[in-house]
Amino acid sequence: MTGNRTRSKGWLAAVPLLAFIALIFGVPLLVLLGGTFTRDGSVSAANLTESLQGAYLTALLGSVKISTVVAVVGAVLGTFLAQAVVTSRFRALREAVLTASGVLANFGGVPLAFAWIATLGNSGVVTQALGLSDHGWNLYNFWGLTLVYLYFSIPLMVLTVVPALDGLKPQWREAAQNNGANTWQFWRWVGIPVLGPTLLGGFVLLFGGSFAAYATAKAMVGGSVPLVTLQIDAALSGNVLIGHENVALALSLDMIVIAGVVMAIYLPLQKRSARWLR
């Protein structure tokens, strides 16, 4: 009986938090769903159908494409950098890299776009000094935006992978060596399988971060690179046919579905990794 009363009190203590979450997330979600399935005052799936056609579909696929490229490249480079930091004998280097990664992983939006435009834009300092424009350099395209996204994605991957690399027990490597395994065989049969969930989780995290990015792309490329976040901005700004304003809400629902799939993949992987690396 005492245990049941304690659990009841615990639930009562959580009621204000649950109510706050329902208010902050539940109400906007209901408004989003209501607007998505409303066209000209009647219930309809026309907005959702339109969001998966034409320029909207191109933008959605463009966001998926750039997010995938950023996630793959960022995961690979971030993992190698994290391994170099973990195996370094210089503690100051490790602390400096982790501190810088913490700062850069949270550096985004308009300030990030301005920094890159001032440095590598058409009139940027480095672009002018090295004459990059004469060699076809262009920051304001798909690959330029990918490079900017990697600026905060690689540090984020470092922060994600370093704890997992620290969790690799030295006894595992010693046991592998005692059984005649070389470095490649250790990573092939022990290291990568153990780190696999963390690496995949980091990939999903980078994908989600790039997929939802808006301010940097808006300030840097405008509409020259088709992205779903920019299409939502255009629709909310009235750049749609009369009566089609709720297409922005349908695009937002598309993003929520994709983000939900991303999180559904990430959370189980995170739990599995934590179980191995305790």
C-alpha positions in Angstrom: 0.0 0.0 0.0 2.8 2.4 0.9 4.5 1.8 -2.5 1.2 2.5 -4.3 0.7 5.7 -2.4 4.3 6.8 -3.2 3.7 6.1 -6.9 0.4 8.0 -6.8 2.1 11.0 -5.2 4.8 10.8 -7.9 2.2 11.0 -10.7 0.5 14.0 -9.0 3.8 15.8 -8.8 4.3 15.2 -12.5 0.8 16.6 -13.4 2.0 20.3 -13.8 4.8 19.2 -16.1 2.5 17.0 -18.2 0.0 19.8 -18.4 2.7 22.2 -19.6 3.9 19.7 -22.2 0.3 19.2 -23.4 -0.2 22.9 -23.7 3.1 23.7 -25.5 3.1 20.7 -27.9 -0.4 19.4 -27.9 -2.3 22.6 -28.8 0.0 23.5 -31.7 -0.2 19.9 -33.0 -4.0 20.0 -33.0 -3.9 23.4 -34.8 -1.5 21.9 -37.3 -3.6 18.8 -38.0 -6.8 20.9 -38.2 -5.2 23.3 -40.7 -3.6 20.5 -42.8 -6.9 18.7 -43.4 -9.0 21.9 -44.0 -9.4 23.4 -47.5 -12.0 26.1 -48.2 -13.8 25.5 -44.9 -14.3 21.8 -45.4 -12.4 18.7 -44.4 -10.0 17.6 -47.2 -6.6 16.0 -47.8 -5.9 18.4 -50.7 -3.2 20.3 -48.7 -1.4 17.2 -47.8 -1.6 15.9 -51.4 -0.3 19.2 -52.8 2.6 19.2 -50.3 3.8 16.0 -51.9 3.8 17.3 -55.5 5.7 19.7 -57.7 8.0 22.3 -56.2 7.0 21.2 -52.7 8.1 17.6 -53.3 11.3 18.9 -54.9 12.0 20.9 -51.8 11.3 18.0 -49.5 13.6 15.7 -51.5 16.2 18.5 -51.5 16.1 18.7 -47.7 16.4 14.9 -47.4 19.4 14.9 -49.9 21.4 17.7 -48.2 20.7 16.2 -44.8 21.9 12.7 -45.9 25.1 14.1 -47.4 25.8 16.2 -44.3 25.1 13.3 -42.0 27.3 10.8 -43.9 30.3 13.2 -44.3 29.9 14.7 -40.8 29.6 11.2 -39.2 32.8 10.0 -40.9 34.9 13.1 -40.3 33.6 13.6 -36.8 34.4 10.0 -35.8 38.0 10.2 -37.1 38.5 13.5 -35.3 37.0 12.1 -32.1 39.3 9.0 -32.3 42.3 11.3 -32.8 41.3 13.3 -29.7 40.7 10.3 -27.5 44.0 8.6 -28.4 46.0 11.8 -28.0 48.4 12.0 -25.1 47.9 15.7 -24.7 45.1 16.5 -22.3 45.1 20.2 -23.3 44.4 19.2 -26.9 41.4 17.1 -25.9 40.0 19.8 -23.7 40.5 22.4 -26.4 38.8 20.3 -29.1 35.9 19.4 -26.9 35.4 23.0 -25.8 35.6 24.3 -29.4 33.2 21.5 -30.5 30.7 22.5 -27.8 30.8 26.1 -29.1 30.7 25.4 -32.8 27.9 22.8 -32.5 25.7 25.5 -31.2 26.8 28.2 -33.7 24.2 28.5 -36.4 21.5 30.7 -37.9 22.2 34.2 -39.4 25.5 34.8 -37.6 26.9 31.6 -39.2 25.7 32.6 -42.6 27.2 36.0 -42.2 30.5 34.6 -41.1 30.8 32.3 -44.2 29.5 35.0 -46.6 32.2 37.5 -45.2 34.8 34.8 -45.6 34.0 32.7 -48.7 31.2 34.6 -50.3 31.6 36.3 -53.8 33.2 39.3 -52.1 34.6 37.3 -49.1 38.1 38.0 -47.7 39.4 34.5 -48.6 37.7 34.4 -51.9 39.2 37.7 -53.0 42.7 36.9 -51.6 42.9 33.5 -53.4 40.9 34.5 -56.5 38.5 31.6 -55.9 35.9 33.2 -58.1 38.1 32.8 -61.1 38.2 29.0 -60.5 34.4 28.6 -60.4 33.9 28.8 -56.6 30.3 29.5 -55.5 29.2 29.4 -51.9 25.5 29.9 -52.8 24.6 26.5 -54.1 24.0 23.0 -52.8 27.6 22.1 -52.0 28.3 25.5 -50.5 25.4 25.1 -48.1 26.5 21.6 -47.3 29.9 22.9 -46.4 28.4 25.4 -44.0 26.2 22.8 -42.4 29.2 20.6 -41.8 30.7 23.4 -39.9 28.4 22.7 -37.0 27.6 19.0 -37.7 31.2 17.7 -37.4 31.7 19.2 -33.9 28.3 17.8 -32.9 29.4 14.3 -34.0 32.6 14.7 -32.0 30.6 15.4 -28.9 28.4 12.4 -29.6 31.2 9.9 -30.3 33.8 10.8 -27.7 32.0 9.3 -24.7 31.4 6.1 -26.6 35.1 5.9 -27.6 36.0 6.5 -24.0 33.8 3.6 -23.1 35.7 1.1 -25.1 37.5 -0.9 -22.4 41.3 -1.5 -22.8 40.7 -5.1 -21.7 38.8 -5.8 -25.0 41.7 -4.7 -27.1 44.1 -6.7 -24.9 41.9 -9.8 -25.2 41.7 -9.4 -28.9 45.5 -9.1 -29.2 46.0 -12.1 -26.9 43.9 -14.1 -29.4 46.0 -13.0 -32.3 43.8 -10.1 -33.7 45.5 -7.2 -35.3 44.2 -3.6 -35.2 41.9 -4.0 -38.2 40.4 -7.2 -36.8 39.8 -5.6 -33.4 37.8 -2.8 -35.0 36.1 -5.1 -37.4 34.8 -7.6 -34.9 34.8 -5.6 -31.6 35.1 -1.8 -31.9 32.7 -1.1 -34.8 29.9 -3.5 -33.6 30.0 -1.9 -30.1 30.2 1.6 -31.5 27.7 0.9 -34.3 24.6 2.1 -32.4 26.4 5.3 -31.4 27.6 6.0 -34.9 24.2 5.4 -36.4 22.6 7.5 -33.7 25.0 10.3 -34.5 24.2 10.0 -38.2 20.5 10.3 -37.3 21.2 13.3 -35.1 23.1 15.1 -37.8 20.4 14.3 -40.3 17.7 15.8 -38.1 19.8 18.9 -37.4 20.4 19.6 -41.1 16.8 18.7 -42.0 15.3 21.3 -39.7 17.8 24.1 -40.3 16.2 27.2 -41.6 17.8 30.6 -40.7 21.3 29.8 -42.1 19.8 28.7 -45.5 17.4 31.6 -45.6 20.2 34.1 -45.0 22.7 32.5 -47.3 21.0 31.0 -50.4 17.4 32.2 -50.3 15.4 30.2 -52.8 18.3 29.1 -54.9 18.5 25.7 -53.1 15.1 24.0 -52.8 14.5 23.2 -49.1 11.3 22.4 -47.3 11.9 24.9 -44.6 12.2 27.7 -47.1 9.0 26.5 -48.8 7.2 26.7 -45.5 8.5 30.2 -45.1 7.3 31.2 -48.5 3.8 29.7 -47.9 3.5 31.4 -44.5 4.5 34.7 -46.2 1.6 34.5 -48.6 3.5 33.3 -51.6 0.8 30.8 -52.5 -2.6 30.8 -54.3 -5.6 32.1 -52.5 -7.1 29.3 -50.4 -3.9 27.3 -50.3 -2.3 28.9 -47.3 -2.6 25.7 -45.2 -0.1 24.0 -47.5 2.6 25.4 -45.1 0.9 23.4 -42.3 0.9 20.3 -44.5 4.6 20.7 -45.2 5.2 21.1 -41.5 3.3 17.8 -40.9 5.6 16.1 -43.5 8.6 17.3 -41.6 7.1 16.1 -38.3 6.6 12.6 -39.8 10.1 12.4 -41.1 11.5 13.8 -37.7 9.4 11.1 -35.9 10.9 8.4 -38.0 14.4 9.8 -37.3 13.7 9.8 -33.6 12.2 6.3 -33.7 15.5 5.1 -35.1 17.7 7.2 -32.8 16.3 6.4 -29.4 16.5 2.6 -29.5 20.1 2.9 -30.9 21.0 5.2 -28.0 19.6 2.8 -25.4 21.5 -0.2 -27.0 24.8 1.8 -27.1 24.4 2.8 -23.4 23.9 -0.8 -22.4 27.1 -1.9 -24.1 29.2 1.0 -22.8 28.3 1.0 -19.2 
